[in-house]
Amino acid sequence: MVFDRTYVHHKARPLTGKVGGAIAVGSGEDGGQSITIAIIYNYFLSNGMLCVPGELNGVTARAGAPGDIMSQTKRLVQAETLGRNILHFATQLRT
């Protein structure tokens, strides 16, 4: 949805200099999460954004039902690390 809604502004590039990180969740281990992360980061770069890493490039997880992610402690820690890194980069850019 973000891709669609910002396309109309691609010439103005309102996202330039903004920071972002990617999280992708699929129903299986090979549910396309890695490709989705690559697409999101490509979108960020195409719009002049800064791609913030987490523990890895982005966070990938699997979930088939609501709440499934809550039992994946490693993924939750990775998401927290990504969030902290985004906050750190955004704060540094303000000063």
C-alpha positions as CSV (number, residue, x, y, z in Angstrom):
1,M,0.0,0.0,0.0
2,V,2.9,2.4,0.8
3,F,4.4,1.7,-2.7
4,D,1.1,2.6,-4.4
5,R,0.3,5.7,-2.3
6,T,3.7,7.3,-2.7
7,Y,4.2,6.6,-6.4
8,V,2.3,9.7,-7.3
9,H,4.9,11.7,-5.4
10,H,8.0,10.0,-6.9
11,K,9.2,13.3,-8.6
12,A,9.0,15.3,-5.3
13,R,10.7,12.5,-3.4
14,P,9.2,13.3,0.0
15,L,10.9,10.3,1.6
16,T,14.5,11.4,0.8
17,G,16.6,11.3,3.9
18,K,14.0,9.3,5.9
19,V,15.1,6.1,7.6
20,G,13.4,2.7,7.4
21,G,13.8,-0.9,8.2
22,A,12.0,-4.0,6.8
23,I,10.0,-6.8,8.4
24,A,8.5,-9.5,6.3
25,V,6.3,-12.4,7.6
26,G,5.2,-15.4,5.6
27,S,3.4,-18.7,6.3
28,G,6.6,-20.8,5.9
29,E,10.3,-20.6,6.0
30,D,10.5,-20.1,2.3
31,G,7.4,-17.9,2.0
32,G,9.2,-15.2,0.0
33,Q,10.3,-13.2,3.0
34,S,13.8,-12.6,1.8
35,I,12.6,-11.4,-1.6
36,T,10.2,-9.1,0.1
37,I,12.9,-7.6,2.3
38,A,15.0,-7.0,-0.9
39,I,12.0,-5.3,-2.6
40,I,11.3,-3.1,0.4
41,Y,15.0,-2.0,0.7
42,N,15.1,-1.4,-3.1
43,Y,12.0,0.8,-2.8
44,F,13.7,2.7,0.1
45,L,16.9,3.3,-1.9
46,S,14.9,4.3,-5.0
47,N,13.2,7.0,-2.9
48,G,16.4,8.3,-1.3
49,M,15.8,6.7,2.0
50,L,18.4,5.3,4.4
51,C,18.1,1.6,4.9
52,V,18.7,0.8,8.5
53,P,19.9,-2.7,9.4
54,G,18.8,-4.7,12.4
55,E,20.8,-7.7,13.6
56,L,20.6,-8.8,9.9
57,N,19.4,-7.0,6.8
58,G,15.8,-7.0,8.0
59,V,13.6,-9.2,10.0
60,T,12.0,-12.3,8.5
61,A,9.5,-14.5,10.4
62,R,6.9,-17.2,9.8
63,A,3.4,-17.1,11.1
64,G,0.3,-19.0,10.0
65,A,-2.2,-17.7,12.6
66,P,-2.6,-14.6,14.8
67,G,-0.2,-14.7,17.7
68,D,2.3,-17.2,16.2
69,I,5.1,-14.7,16.2
70,M,4.9,-14.3,20.0
71,S,6.5,-17.7,20.5
72,Q,9.5,-16.8,18.3
73,T,11.7,-15.0,20.8
74,K,14.7,-14.7,18.4
75,R,12.5,-12.8,15.9
76,L,11.1,-10.6,18.5
77,V,14.6,-9.6,19.7
78,Q,15.6,-9.0,16.1
79,A,12.5,-6.7,15.6
80,E,13.4,-4.8,18.8
81,T,17.0,-4.4,17.6
82,L,15.7,-3.0,14.3
83,G,13.4,-0.6,16.0
84,R,16.2,0.6,18.3
85,N,18.5,1.1,15.3
86,I,15.8,3.1,13.4
87,L,15.3,5.3,16.4
88,H,19.1,5.8,16.8
89,F,19.6,6.8,13.1
90,A,16.5,9.0,13.1
91,T,17.7,10.8,16.3
92,Q,21.2,11.3,14.8
93,L,19.7,12.8,11.7
94,R,17.8,15.4,13.7
95,T,21.0,16.9,15.3
